Amino acid sequence: MFAVNQALMMVIAPRLVGRMAIATALFTGLHTLVGGRPDAALTLPGWLVVASFTACHFLCDDLSKYLVHRALHRWPVLWAFHKVHHSATTLTPLTVYRTHPLEAVLFSLRGSAVQASMVAVFIFFFGSAVDLFTVLGASVFLFAFNAAGSNLRHSHVRIGYGRRLERVLMSPAQHQIHHSVEERHHDKNFGTVLSLWDWLGGTLCLADKGEELRYGLSAGETTRMNGLAALYLRPALEAGRLLRDGAAAGAAALANRPRRSPQSARVRQTASVFHASRFARKALGGR
């Protein structure tokens, strides 16, 4: 799927809203709203601006990943596409590439929105002092996270961080729980780097030592998700059916809604005027 998805994204990506367009629009909006640019950069040391931008970018990026991932599980139309990733019955480092192209588009738009927003806001307030603390070209936070074994979260290697630390940082073992077929593990551990969002959102599940996990979807669904054609086409067909059924249900509910007669509307209007006049008399001291 990796090669096919990369080819599709090469075609789709240039047609998506770019980071520069979003950043420019936000920068212009701030300039209009505030009425000019403050010169905060002159009052803060450069290292503090860089540290603040690096931390804010990391936190907003990780929170947005949690929210999008949670939506992919909670909304049936989006789950139709995301379950392509969860259909893997064996986790390997290549499982991260087992995704539907629509999911890749959603995460691409998410990344563009977050990065553009952070860049626009910080450049507006701090100008050319804005930069990232990086290690080998990666954010210092992501470098540390990968060094702690995050690349093994799609694997059979179980690495836990301990129950205290796992309330803040997402361990590989916790993400493996996220892929478990056990019902008690469903809709748990949506976070990428920080499990703090899961803790606050009530979706945290800590790793237990020696726990045996089985991965994939229900038996019937896993069987239907075999083969490239099924992985690409079946989610689109299922999402289309869900949208069609939802539209039909909404139209039926609208059609069956009791209609109010013009006479009842006039009665309600007269009653409203009567209550308003009584309230006015009381407010003015009358009866």
C-alpha positions as CSV (number, residue, x, y, z in Angstrom):
1,M,0.0,0.0,0.0
2,F,2.9,2.3,0.6
3,A,3.9,2.7,-3.0
4,V,0.3,3.2,-4.2
5,N,-0.4,5.7,-1.4
6,Q,2.7,7.7,-2.2
7,A,1.8,7.8,-5.9
8,L,-1.7,9.0,-5.1
9,M,-0.5,11.7,-2.6
10,M,1.9,13.0,-5.3
11,V,-1.2,13.7,-7.4
12,I,-3.5,14.9,-4.6
13,A,-1.1,16.9,-2.4
14,P,-0.5,19.8,-4.9
15,R,-4.3,20.3,-5.0
16,L,-4.7,20.6,-1.2
17,V,-4.7,23.9,0.6
18,G,-1.0,24.7,1.3
19,R,0.6,25.8,4.6
20,M,1.8,29.1,3.0
21,A,-1.8,30.0,2.0
22,I,-3.1,29.3,5.5
23,A,-0.3,31.1,7.2
24,T,-0.6,34.2,4.9
25,A,-4.4,34.4,5.5
26,L,-4.0,34.1,9.3
27,F,-1.1,36.6,9.4
28,T,-3.2,39.1,7.3
29,G,-6.2,38.6,9.6
30,L,-4.1,39.2,12.7
31,H,-2.6,42.3,11.2
32,T,-6.1,43.6,10.4
33,L,-7.6,42.6,13.8
34,V,-4.8,44.1,16.0
35,G,-4.1,47.0,13.7
36,G,-0.4,46.5,13.2
37,R,2.3,44.2,14.5
38,P,3.6,44.4,18.1
39,D,7.3,44.3,18.5
40,A,7.5,41.7,21.2
41,A,10.6,40.2,19.7
42,L,12.7,43.1,21.0
43,T,11.7,42.4,24.7
44,L,12.3,38.6,24.7
45,P,15.7,36.8,24.3
46,G,16.0,34.8,21.1
47,W,16.4,31.4,22.9
48,L,13.1,32.0,24.7
49,V,11.2,32.7,21.5
50,V,12.7,29.5,19.9
51,A,11.9,27.4,23.0
52,S,8.3,28.8,23.2
53,F,7.7,28.1,19.5
54,T,9.1,24.6,19.7
55,A,7.0,23.7,22.7
56,C,3.8,25.3,21.4
57,H,4.2,23.7,18.0
58,F,4.8,20.3,19.6
59,L,1.8,20.5,22.0
60,C,-0.7,21.8,19.4
61,D,0.5,19.2,16.8
62,D,0.2,16.3,19.2
63,L,-3.2,17.5,20.5
64,S,-4.5,17.8,16.9
65,K,-3.4,14.2,16.2
66,Y,-5.3,13.0,19.2
67,L,-8.5,14.8,18.2
68,V,-8.3,13.6,14.6
69,H,-7.5,10.0,15.6
70,R,-10.4,10.0,18.1
71,A,-12.7,11.3,15.4
72,L,-11.6,8.5,13.0
73,H,-12.8,6.0,15.6
74,R,-16.0,7.7,16.8
75,W,-17.5,8.8,13.4
76,P,-18.7,5.8,11.4
77,V,-18.0,7.4,8.1
78,L,-14.4,8.1,9.1
79,W,-14.0,4.7,10.8
80,A,-14.9,3.0,7.4
81,F,-11.5,4.3,6.2
82,H,-9.5,4.1,9.4
83,K,-10.2,0.4,10.0
84,V,-8.0,-0.3,7.0
85,H,-5.1,0.4,9.4
86,H,-6.7,-1.7,12.2
87,S,-7.3,-4.7,9.9
88,A,-3.6,-5.7,10.3
89,T,-3.5,-8.9,12.4
90,T,0.2,-8.7,12.8
91,L,2.0,-5.5,13.8
92,T,5.3,-4.7,12.0
93,P,7.0,-1.3,11.5
94,L,5.4,-1.3,8.0
95,T,1.9,-1.3,9.5
96,V,2.2,2.5,9.9
97,Y,1.9,2.6,6.0
98,R,-1.3,0.5,6.0
99,T,-3.7,3.4,5.7
100,H,-6.4,4.5,3.2
101,P,-5.4,7.6,1.1
102,L,-8.3,9.6,2.5
103,E,-6.9,9.2,6.0
104,A,-3.5,10.4,4.7
105,V,-5.3,13.5,3.2
106,L,-7.0,14.3,6.5
107,F,-3.7,14.1,8.4
108,S,-2.0,16.2,5.8
109,L,-4.6,18.9,6.1
110,R,-4.3,18.7,9.9
111,G,-0.5,19.1,9.8
112,S,-0.8,22.0,7.4
113,A,-3.4,23.8,9.6
114,V,-1.4,23.4,12.8
115,Q,2.0,24.3,11.3
116,A,0.6,27.3,9.4
117,S,-1.3,28.6,12.5
118,M,1.8,28.4,14.7
119,V,4.1,30.0,12.2
120,A,1.6,32.8,11.5
121,V,1.0,33.6,15.1
122,F,4.6,33.5,16.2
123,I,6.0,35.4,13.2
124,F,3.3,38.1,13.8
125,F,4.4,38.6,17.4
126,F,8.1,37.7,17.2
127,G,9.2,38.2,13.6
128,S,12.4,36.6,12.4
129,A,13.4,35.3,15.8
130,V,11.0,32.3,15.3
131,D,12.8,29.0,14.9
132,L,12.7,25.3,16.1
133,F,15.1,23.5,18.4
134,T,16.0,20.5,16.2
135,V,18.2,17.4,16.4
136,L,19.3,16.0,13.0
137,G,16.5,18.1,11.4
138,A,13.7,16.8,13.6
139,S,12.0,18.6,16.5
140,V,13.9,17.9,19.7
141,F,10.7,16.4,21.2
142,L,10.1,14.0,18.3
143,F,13.7,13.0,18.3
144,A,13.5,12.1,22.0
145,F,10.3,10.3,21.5
146,N,11.7,8.2,18.7
147,A,14.8,7.5,20.7
148,A,12.6,6.1,23.5
149,G,11.4,3.3,21.1
150,S,8.3,4.8,19.5
151,N,9.2,3.2,16.2
152,L,8.5,-0.2,17.8
153,R,4.9,0.6,18.7
154,H,3.9,-1.3,15.5
155,S,5.7,-4.5,16.4
156,H,5.6,-7.5,18.7
157,V,8.2,-5.9,21.0
158,R,6.4,-4.7,24.1
159,I,8.0,-1.7,25.7
160,G,6.3,0.0,28.7
161,Y,7.2,3.1,30.5
162,G,5.7,2.3,33.9
163,R,2.3,3.2,35.2
164,R,3.2,6.7,36.3
165,L,5.0,7.8,33.2
166,E,2.4,6.2,30.9
167,R,-0.1,8.7,32.2
168,V,1.9,11.4,30.3
169,L,3.9,9.6,27.6
170,M,2.4,7.0,25.1
171,S,4.5,3.8,25.3
172,P,4.8,1.3,22.4
173,A,2.9,-1.2,24.6
174,Q,0.0,1.3,25.0
175,H,-0.3,1.7,21.3
176,Q,-0.3,-2.0,20.8
177,I,-3.3,-2.1,23.2
178,H,-5.0,0.4,20.9
179,H,-4.8,-2.3,18.2
180,S,-6.2,-5.0,20.4
181,V,-9.4,-6.8,19.4
182,E,-10.5,-7.1,23.1
183,E,-13.6,-5.0,23.7
184,R,-12.2,-3.4,26.8
185,H,-9.4,-2.0,24.7
186,H,-11.6,-0.4,22.1
187,D,-11.4,3.3,21.7
188,K,-8.4,3.6,24.0
189,N,-5.0,5.3,23.7
190,F,-5.5,7.6,20.8
191,G,-2.4,9.8,21.6
192,T,0.7,9.8,19.5
193,V,3.5,11.2,21.8
194,L,1.6,12.3,24.9
195,S,-0.9,10.0,26.6
196,L,-1.9,13.1,28.7
197,W,-4.7,13.8,26.2
198,D,-6.1,10.3,26.8
199,W,-5.8,10.8,30.5
200,L,-7.8,14.1,30.3
201,G,-10.2,12.7,27.7
202,G,-11.0,9.5,29.6
203,T,-9.5,7.2,27.0
204,L,-6.3,6.1,28.7
205,C,-5.4,2.4,29.2
206,L,-2.2,1.6,30.9
207,A,-0.1,-1.4,29.8
208,D,0.0,-4.6,31.9
209,K,3.1,-6.8,32.0
210,G,2.8,-10.1,30.3
211,E,-0.6,-9.4,28.7
212,E,-1.2,-11.3,25.5
213,L,-2.9,-9.3,22.8
214,R,-4.6,-10.2,19.5
215,Y,-4.8,-7.6,16.8
216,G,-7.2,-6.9,13.9
217,L,-10.9,-6.4,13.5
218,S,-13.7,-8.8,14.2
219,A,-13.3,-12.1,12.3
220,G,-15.7,-11.3,9.5
221,E,-14.4,-7.8,8.9
222,T,-10.7,-8.9,8.9
223,T,-11.6,-11.4,6.1
224,R,-13.3,-8.8,4.0
225,M,-10.3,-6.4,4.2
226,N,-7.9,-8.7,2.4
227,G,-6.5,-7.6,-1.0
228,L,-5.7,-4.1,-2.4
229,A,-9.1,-3.8,-4.1
230,A,-10.9,-4.4,-0.8
231,L,-8.6,-2.1,1.2
232,Y,-9.2,0.8,-1.3
233,L,-12.7,0.3,-2.5
234,R,-14.7,-1.3,0.3
235,P,-14.2,1.7,2.7
236,A,-15.5,4.2,0.1
237,L,-18.5,2.0,-0.6
238,E,-19.3,1.6,3.1
239,A,-18.9,5.4,3.7
240,G,-21.2,6.1,0.8
241,R,-23.8,3.8,2.1
242,L,-23.6,5.4,5.6
243,L,-24.0,8.9,4.1
244,R,-26.9,7.7,2.0
245,D,-28.7,6.1,4.9
246,G,-28.1,9.1,7.1
247,A,-29.5,11.5,4.5
248,A,-32.5,9.2,4.0
249,A,-33.1,9.1,7.8
250,G,-32.8,12.9,8.0
251,A,-35.2,13.4,5.2
252,A,-37.7,11.0,6.7
253,A,-37.5,12.7,10.1
254,L,-38.0,16.1,8.5
255,A,-41.0,14.8,6.5
256,N,-42.7,13.3,9.6
257,R,-42.2,16.4,11.8
258,P,-45.6,17.8,12.8
259,R,-46.5,21.0,11.1
260,R,-47.8,23.9,13.1
261,S,-50.9,25.6,11.8
262,P,-51.0,29.4,11.2
263,Q,-53.7,29.7,13.9
264,S,-51.5,28.1,16.6
265,A,-48.7,30.4,15.6
266,R,-50.9,33.4,16.1
267,V,-52.0,32.1,19.5
268,R,-48.3,31.7,20.5
269,Q,-47.6,35.2,19.3
270,T,-50.5,36.7,21.2
271,A,-49.4,34.8,24.4
272,S,-45.9,36.1,24.0
273,V,-47.1,39.7,23.7
274,F,-49.4,39.2,26.7
275,H,-46.5,37.9,28.9
276,A,-44.2,40.7,27.7
277,S,-46.7,43.4,28.6
278,R,-47.2,41.8,32.1
279,F,-43.4,41.8,32.6
280,A,-43.2,45.4,31.5
281,R,-45.9,46.5,34.0
282,K,-44.2,44.7,36.9
283,A,-40.9,46.2,35.9
284,L,-42.5,49.7,36.0
285,G,-44.2,49.1,39.3
286,G,-47.7,48.4,38.0
287,R,-49.9,45.3,38.3
